[in-house]
Amino acid sequence: MSLPNLSLRNLNVKYPIIQGGMGIGYSNYKLAGTVAREGGIGVLSSAGADLIVSKRHGKKLKHREAIAQDVRDAKEEGNGGVIGINIMAALVKSWEDSILGSMDGGVDVIISGAGLPLTLPIIAATHPRYDEVALVPIASSGRAFELIIKKWLKSTDRLPDAVVVEGPMAGGHLAWRNTEEVDDPKNKLETLVLEVMEVAKRYGDIPVIAAGGVYGYEDIQSYLKMGCKAVQMGTRFLATHESGASDTYKEAINASTKEDIVLAKKPGSPCGLLFRVLKDSPFYQDALERVRAPKCTKGWLLNKKNECQAKLSNEESFCICNGLVASSGYEKNEKELYSVGDIAYRVNETISVKKLMSELTNG
Ligand SMILES: Cc1cc2nc3c(=O)[nH]c(=O)nc-3n(C[C@H](O)[C@H](O)[C@H](O)COP(=O)(O)O)c2cc1C
């Protein structure tokens, strides 16, 4: 059975497949552009864009300019396809510049999670392209989604154009702080999807998008049957030729077994959320052995006091940003840190986006 199109605000997308934003530097303009060209939504990541895009273009760009340039590059690569950007609400310092810069560059969709994107429409409303851009929060419970909706309606009268429900099998940061919650059956993606769908229906049937653990065509069909309008996938796209992950990162994914995939906690991510990694990533091994002194040279993931937790102690957390940037080749003096989703052990070959999209869209 062929996959249906995805309607999102004013957009008509050929396939209901969103390549999830993956920072830092993995979902680059090449990956996002190629996915868009192949009929899905290609999504950039705002994390570290000033560093990455400045290096790529050989000139120092401010964050807002860098984001706009990244979107233009992806649009060009995507040949008219649909381009989104993932903006983490936890990246407080660059939050506003990321939203406005992506809109300057012509982005079609803004997807935002890792914290509650409560002010997203307020900031977007100050831009002339406000009506053209789809605004999509990520939520991991019906309660969080309803909170976002109420705040958006109160401040701007705008409803989310869709919602991504991210479950506990996803790569990167999870919505939960402890492993008991991750293992709790009530937090299974299928259960969360139904919970969020109930809220979505009450506000005019907002499209629901499932994320976390989607591997192939069959999974996509099964979420569509549940009533989802699309899926968002990260790990499968990470292991493509076009992604910005280093070759050693892709090789580590291909060689991984189920036992290699762990949730980093104590030491974990400085933002306190669980973070899924490959146990043998060199940077994580150093963190486990406390070899790396408390240190942060980026200051992207700050707490309420504007401090990076990883700078204060190496017992509770470690500086993930440096390790992540090293794994996309933009930090030569650091070891690599590999974040993956729970399905990474099922991936054993790096393929092209074209081949992956063909596999995902043909049963
Ligand atoms: C390496 C990696 C980095 C990620 N970075 C981000 C990010 O910066 N912001 C975000 O909201 N989600 C991030 N994600 C989550 C993905 O966008 C996606 O929702 C998730 O990986 C879906 O689960 P899957 O990997 O099982 O397909 C990341 C995932 C991975 C694997």
Ligand as a Chemical Component Dictionary entry (heavy atoms), coordinates in Angstrom:
data_LIG
# 
_chem_comp.id                   LIG 
_chem_comp.type                 NON-POLYMER 
_chem_comp.pdbx_formal_charge   0 
_chem_comp.three_letter_code    LIG 
# 
loop_
_chem_comp_atom.comp_id 
_chem_comp_atom.atom_id 
_chem_comp_atom.alt_atom_id 
_chem_comp_atom.type_symbol 
_chem_comp_atom.charge 
_chem_comp_atom.model_Cartn_x 
_chem_comp_atom.model_Cartn_y 
_chem_comp_atom.model_Cartn_z 
_chem_comp_atom.pdbx_ordinal 
LIG C1  C1  C 0 22.346 11.833 17.251 1  
LIG C2  C2  C 0 20.990 12.390 17.508 2  
LIG C3  C3  C 0 20.862 13.731 17.770 3  
LIG C4  C4  C 0 19.606 14.279 18.015 4  
LIG N1  N1  N 0 19.509 15.612 18.240 5  
LIG C5  C5  C 0 18.298 16.167 18.476 6  
LIG C6  C6  C 0 18.174 17.565 18.681 7  
LIG O1  O1  O 0 19.147 18.319 18.604 8  
LIG N2  N2  N 0 16.950 18.058 18.978 9  
LIG C7  C7  C 0 15.831 17.247 19.049 10 
LIG O2  O2  O 0 14.734 17.737 19.334 11 
LIG N3  N3  N 0 15.920 15.926 18.794 12 
LIG C8  C8  C 0 17.120 15.376 18.519 13 
LIG N4  N4  N 0 17.205 14.030 18.243 14 
LIG C9  C9  C 0 15.951 13.225 18.138 15 
LIG C10 C10 C 0 15.539 13.018 16.674 16 
LIG O3  O3  O 0 15.187 14.219 16.064 17 
LIG C11 C11 C 0 14.373 12.023 16.530 18 
LIG O4  O4  O 0 13.175 12.537 17.045 19 
LIG C12 C12 C 0 14.624 10.709 17.217 20 
LIG O5  O5  O 0 15.927 10.281 16.988 21 
LIG C13 C13 C 0 13.638 9.673  16.731 22 
LIG O6  O6  O 0 13.991 8.402  17.192 23 
LIG P1  P1  P 0 14.793 7.345  16.278 24 
LIG O7  O7  O 0 16.216 7.721  16.356 25 
LIG O8  O8  O 0 14.510 6.038  16.939 26 
LIG O9  O9  O 0 14.241 7.425  14.890 27 
LIG C14 C14 C 0 18.453 13.447 17.996 28 
LIG C15 C15 C 0 18.595 12.099 17.706 29 
LIG C16 C16 C 0 19.831 11.556 17.451 30 
LIG C17 C17 C 0 19.951 10.091 17.114 31 
# 
loop_
_chem_comp_bond.comp_id 
_chem_comp_bond.atom_id_1 
_chem_comp_bond.atom_id_2 
_chem_comp_bond.value_order 
_chem_comp_bond.pdbx_ordinal 
LIG C1  C2  SING 1  
LIG C2  C3  SING 2  
LIG C2  C16 DOUB 3  
LIG C3  C4  DOUB 4  
LIG C4  N1  SING 5  
LIG C4  C14 SING 6  
LIG N1  C5  DOUB 7  
LIG C5  C6  SING 8  
LIG C5  C8  SING 9  
LIG C6  O1  DOUB 10 
LIG C6  N2  SING 11 
LIG N2  C7  SING 12 
LIG C7  O2  DOUB 13 
LIG C7  N3  SING 14 
LIG N3  C8  DOUB 15 
LIG C8  N4  SING 16 
LIG N4  C9  SING 17 
LIG N4  C14 SING 18 
LIG C9  C10 SING 19 
LIG C10 O3  SING 20 
LIG C10 C11 SING 21 
LIG C11 O4  SING 22 
LIG C11 C12 SING 23 
LIG C12 O5  SING 24 
LIG C12 C13 SING 25 
LIG C13 O6  SING 26 
LIG O6  P1  SING 27 
LIG P1  O7  DOUB 28 
LIG P1  O8  SING 29 
LIG P1  O9  SING 30 
LIG C14 C15 DOUB 31 
LIG C15 C16 SING 32 
LIG C16 C17 SING 33 
# 
